[in-house]
Amino acid sequence: MHQGGDRFDINVRGHVIRTDQPTSDGGEDTGPTPTELFIASLAGCVAFYARRYLDRHGLPTEGLAVEADFQMGSRPARVARIEVRLTIPAGVPAERREPLLAVASHCTVHNSLMVTPEISVAFAGNG
């Protein structure tokens, strides 16, 4: 729902997520940009899968962190490169690291980027 300027509130399962643009792009910077939210979604998905793997194998989860950076491309405007880095907890044995990375790299959001989904954009009932 439009909240004025470049601000939009997105409702997902009863949660409200605000998107906006930085002040340098004419927004009020009251929330992440849609592109930043997209990257955060990937990072959150990778983190979730990694934590589940660690739990399933009785490994520590404290200190697990995920960071993501991206670079934009042009023509068309898009995210051209994404780098996701996991910081794994102390105590995760070397033989579990590659399997952990394999599981984290196959989260639902990552899979959706690797196998392009069909996307439809249309007017709602009032269009």
N, C-alpha and C positions, 0 to 999 in steps of 0.2 A: 504494500500500500504506500503510495506516495506521501511523504511527510514534509514536502517543501524542498526547494532547491534540488540538490542531487541526492537527498536522503530518501531511502525506501526501507520500510519494515517488511521483512519476509517472515511469514508464519509457517513454521514447520512443527507439526505434531504438538501444538500448544506452546512452542517456544517462539520468541520473537528475536530475530537477528536483524540488526540495523546495518545497512550498507550506506556508504557515502563516498565522497571523493576528497582527496587532500585539499587543503586551502590553496596550494600552488596550482591546482587544476580547477579552482572555482568552487569547491565544496566547502564544508564546514569541519571536515575530519572528525565526525561523530561516530564513525565505525570504519571497518575495513572496506576496501573497494571490493566489488564483486570478484575481481581477479585474485586479490589477496585471500578472499574467502575460499575460492576454488583451490588455491595452493594449500591453505590451512586444512581443507577437507581431506586432501591427499595425505598430509602429515598426520592428521588425526586418525585416519584409517590405518596407516602404517603402524602408528603407535599402538592402536587397539590390537591389531594382529600380533605384533611383537609381544605385548603383554600377555595375551592369551597363550602364546607359545611358551613363554617363560613359566607361567602358572601351570600349564599342562605338564611340564617337565620338572616341576618342583624347584625351579630356579628363582633367584631373587629378582624382584622388580624395582626395588628402590633405587632411584638414580637413572632409570630408563628415561631417555629424552629423545625427541625427534625435532630436527630443524630442517626447514626447507627454504631454498632460495630459487628464484626464477629469473629468466631473462625474456624480454619481449621480442617478438619478431614483427615484421611489417609486411603488408601486401599479401594477405590480409592481416590486420592487427590480431595478434594471438600470442599465447605463451609459446615461445620457441624452445626453451630449455628449462628443465626442472632438475634440481639437485636435492636429494633427500639424504640426510645424514642421521644415523642412529648413534646415540651414546648409550652403551650397554652397561648394566650394573657390574660392579666388581663381583667376582665369584661365578661369572658365566664361563664355563670351561671352553677352551679353544675348539674342541670338537663339536660344540653346539652353535658356534658363531655362524658358520655357513648355512646350516639348516634354518637358523633364526632369520637370516637375511633372505633366504629363499621364501619363507612363509610371509615375511613382512612385504616382500616385493610382489606378492600375489593377493594383496587386499582388494576388496571390491572396487574401490575408486581407481586404483592402479590398473586393474583388469579392464575397467571401463575406458580408460585412456588408451590401452594397448589394442583393444578390439573395439573399434569405433561404434558407438551406439547410434541407432536411428533417432534423430531428433526432429520433432515437429514443433513449429511455432505458429500459433493460430490465435484468432480473436476468441475471447470468452463469449458467453451467451449474449452480451450486450453489444457485440461488434457486428 
